């Protein structure tokens, strides 16, 4: 694990769902947050929103130590916008850009001490889910995309203590998980990431619905 100096501010952003959200942890440990519900338009709103956070904190982008970004699975446009913004801001500020799986962030939020098994599941729509199992804070295999029936079978077989994510109620109608950006989990995982963590790369739940002329995917 990398050291996690609280004397260096950390910014995290999440535009993978129906929101545009960011959080900034300051040198004294205080956390400032913005979380705005929106179906689309995250690409246009994200830069002003982050600017408002930095202005409130009274710091410049060059003072950031790391910039963490939720890399999905999530909406295609939102995930792409967030990842591109994080990489661009890191390049301009000198901070390290860190990609955090949305599934890992949800698992950490459900089990912050890393003592249990968590089944995290993203509702990819069209009766498809993207899911992954975490045990004691560690991923057990890669994310899997499947139909609801196969995910239900995998959830039952996993014996997980917790069920988290936007698809939780599709597997268990009694699940109380509310879909939201797990900002504090993103902050923790961004601080704990290794110094050799690769640049953020988006994890799309599926390819985009639309293509540019000539069949080029945007």
C-alpha positions as CSV (number, residue, x, y, z in Angstrom):
1,X,0.0,0.0,0.0
2,X,1.1,3.6,-0.7
3,X,1.4,6.0,2.2
4,X,-1.6,8.2,2.6
5,X,-0.4,11.6,3.8
6,X,-3.2,13.7,5.1
7,X,-1.1,16.8,4.5
8,X,-1.9,16.5,0.8
9,X,-5.4,17.0,-0.5
10,X,-7.2,14.3,-2.5
11,X,-10.0,14.9,-5.0
12,X,-12.4,12.1,-6.2
13,X,-15.1,12.3,-8.8
14,X,-18.0,10.0,-9.8
15,X,-20.1,10.5,-12.9
16,X,-20.9,6.9,-13.5
17,X,-24.6,7.0,-12.5
18,X,-27.5,9.5,-12.4
19,X,-25.4,12.1,-10.7
20,X,-22.4,14.4,-11.0
21,X,-20.5,14.1,-7.8
22,X,-17.1,15.0,-6.3
23,X,-15.4,15.1,-2.9
24,X,-12.3,16.8,-1.6
25,X,-10.4,15.6,1.5
26,X,-8.3,18.4,2.9
27,X,-5.0,18.3,4.8
28,X,-6.8,18.5,8.1
29,X,-9.1,15.5,7.2
30,X,-12.2,17.6,6.5
31,X,-14.2,16.4,3.5
32,X,-16.1,18.8,1.2
33,X,-18.7,17.2,-1.2
34,X,-20.9,18.0,-4.1
35,X,-23.6,15.5,-5.3
36,X,-26.0,16.7,-8.0
37,X,-28.7,14.4,-9.4
38,X,-28.7,14.4,-13.3
39,X,-29.5,12.0,-16.0
40,X,-27.1,13.5,-18.5
41,X,-24.9,16.6,-18.9
42,X,-22.1,15.4,-16.5
43,X,-19.4,16.4,-19.0
44,X,-20.6,20.0,-19.0
45,X,-21.2,20.2,-15.2
46,X,-18.1,18.4,-13.9
47,X,-15.4,21.1,-14.4
48,X,-17.5,23.9,-12.8
49,X,-18.5,21.6,-9.9
50,X,-14.8,20.7,-9.2
51,X,-13.9,24.3,-9.4
52,X,-16.5,25.2,-6.8
53,X,-15.0,22.6,-4.4
54,X,-11.5,23.9,-4.9
55,X,-12.7,27.5,-4.4
56,X,-14.5,26.5,-1.2
57,X,-11.4,24.9,0.1
58,X,-9.2,27.7,-1.0
59,X,-6.7,25.5,-2.8
60,X,-5.3,25.3,-6.4
61,X,-5.3,22.2,-8.5
62,X,-1.5,22.1,-8.2
63,X,-1.9,21.3,-4.5
64,X,-3.7,18.1,-5.1
65,X,-1.8,14.8,-4.3
66,X,-4.2,12.5,-6.1
67,X,-7.3,12.6,-8.2
68,X,-9.4,9.4,-7.9
69,X,-12.2,8.6,-10.4
70,X,-14.9,6.0,-10.4
71,X,-14.3,4.0,-13.6
72,X,-17.5,2.1,-13.7
73,X,-19.3,0.0,-14.7
74,X,-21.8,2.7,-15.2
75,X,-23.4,4.9,-18.0
76,X,-21.2,5.1,-21.1
77,X,-21.2,8.9,-21.4
78,X,-20.8,9.6,-17.7
79,X,-18.0,7.0,-17.2
80,X,-16.1,8.3,-20.3
81,X,-16.5,12.0,-19.2
82,X,-15.3,11.4,-15.6
83,X,-12.3,9.3,-16.7
84,X,-11.2,11.8,-19.3
85,X,-11.6,14.7,-16.9
86,X,-9.6,13.1,-14.2
87,X,-6.7,12.3,-16.6
88,X,-6.7,15.8,-18.0
89,X,-6.8,17.5,-14.6
90,X,-4.0,15.2,-13.4
91,X,-1.9,16.1,-16.4
92,X,-2.4,19.8,-15.8
93,X,-2.0,19.8,-12.1
94,X,0.8,17.3,-11.6
95,X,-1.4,15.1,-9.3
96,X,-1.6,11.3,-9.8
97,X,-4.8,10.1,-11.4
98,X,-6.1,6.9,-9.9
99,X,-8.9,4.8,-11.3
100,X,-11.2,3.1,-8.8
101,X,-13.7,0.4,-9.8
102,X,-17.2,1.4,-8.9
103,X,-17.8,-2.2,-7.7
104,X,-14.8,-2.0,-5.4
105,X,-16.0,1.3,-4.0
106,X,-19.5,-0.1,-3.3
107,X,-17.9,-3.1,-1.6
108,X,-15.7,-1.0,0.6
109,X,-18.7,1.2,1.6
110,X,-20.6,-1.9,2.6
111,X,-17.7,-3.5,4.4
112,X,-15.2,-0.7,5.3
113,X,-13.2,-2.9,7.7
114,X,-12.7,-5.6,5.0
115,X,-14.0,-8.4,7.3
116,X,-16.8,-9.9,5.3
117,X,-17.9,-11.1,1.8
118,X,-19.7,-8.6,-0.4
119,X,-21.6,-9.3,-3.6
120,X,-21.6,-6.0,-5.6
121,X,-24.0,-5.7,-8.6
122,X,-24.5,-3.0,-11.2
123,X,-27.8,-2.8,-13.0
124,X,-26.7,-2.6,-16.7
125,X,-30.4,-2.5,-17.9
126,X,-32.0,-4.7,-20.5
127,X,-32.1,-7.5,-17.9
128,X,-28.4,-7.6,-17.6
129,X,-26.2,-7.1,-14.5
130,X,-22.5,-6.7,-13.9
131,X,-21.4,-8.2,-10.7
132,X,-18.3,-9.1,-8.6
133,X,-17.6,-10.7,-5.3
134,X,-15.2,-9.2,-2.7
135,X,-14.0,-11.1,0.3
136,X,-12.1,-9.3,3.1
137,X,-11.7,-6.3,0.8
138,X,-10.2,-8.3,-2.1
139,X,-11.8,-9.0,-5.4
140,X,-12.5,-12.6,-6.1
141,X,-12.1,-12.8,-9.9
142,X,-13.0,-10.3,-12.5
143,X,-16.4,-8.5,-13.0
144,X,-19.0,-10.7,-14.7
145,X,-21.8,-9.6,-17.0
146,X,-24.8,-11.9,-17.0
147,X,-28.6,-12.1,-16.9
148,X,-30.5,-11.8,-13.7
149,X,-30.9,-15.5,-13.3
150,X,-27.2,-16.3,-13.5
151,X,-26.4,-13.4,-11.1
152,X,-29.0,-14.7,-8.7
153,X,-27.4,-18.2,-8.8
154,X,-23.9,-16.7,-8.3
155,X,-25.1,-14.6,-5.4
156,X,-26.7,-17.6,-3.6
157,X,-23.6,-19.6,-4.2
158,X,-21.3,-16.9,-2.9
159,X,-22.7,-16.9,0.6
160,X,-22.0,-13.2,0.7
161,X,-22.7,-11.3,3.9
162,X,-23.6,-8.1,2.1
163,X,-25.4,-7.2,-1.2
164,X,-24.6,-3.8,-2.6
165,X,-25.1,-1.8,-5.8
166,X,-27.8,-0.5,-8.1
167,X,-28.9,-4.0,-9.0
168,X,-29.2,-5.2,-5.4
169,X,-33.0,-5.2,-5.3
170,X,-33.2,-7.3,-8.5
171,X,-31.5,-10.1,-6.6
172,X,-33.2,-9.4,-3.2
173,X,-36.3,-7.3,-3.2
174,X,-35.8,-6.6,0.5
175,X,-32.3,-5.0,-0.1
176,X,-32.1,-1.5,1.2
177,X,-29.3,-0.3,-1.0
178,X,-29.9,3.2,-2.4
179,X,-28.1,4.0,-5.6
180,X,-25.6,6.8,-4.9
181,X,-22.0,7.9,-5.4
182,X,-19.8,6.2,-2.7
183,X,-17.6,9.3,-2.3
184,X,-16.0,8.5,1.1
185,X,-15.1,5.0,-0.1
186,X,-13.6,6.5,-3.2
187,X,-11.5,8.8,-1.1
188,X,-10.2,5.9,1.1
189,X,-9.4,3.7,-1.9
190,X,-7.7,6.5,-3.7
191,X,-5.4,7.2,-0.8
192,X,-4.6,3.5,-0.3
193,X,-3.9,2.8,-4.0
194,X,-0.3,1.8,-4.9
195,X,2.0,4.5,-6.4
196,X,2.3,2.3,-9.5
197,X,-1.4,2.2,-10.1
198,X,-2.0,2.6,-13.9
199,X,-3.9,5.6,-15.4
200,X,-7.7,5.4,-15.1
201,X,-9.4,3.4,-17.9
202,X,-13.2,3.2,-18.1
203,X,-15.1,0.0,-17.6
204,X,-18.2,0.1,-19.7
205,X,-21.1,-2.1,-18.8
206,X,-21.7,-2.6,-22.6
207,X,-20.7,-0.8,-25.8
208,X,-22.5,2.4,-26.7
209,X,-25.9,2.2,-28.4
210,X,-25.0,4.7,-31.1
211,X,-22.1,4.9,-33.5
212,X,-20.7,7.7,-35.5
213,X,-21.1,7.7,-39.3
214,X,-19.0,4.9,-40.8
215,X,-19.7,2.7,-37.8
216,X,-17.1,4.3,-35.6
217,X,-17.9,4.0,-31.9
218,X,-17.5,7.3,-30.0
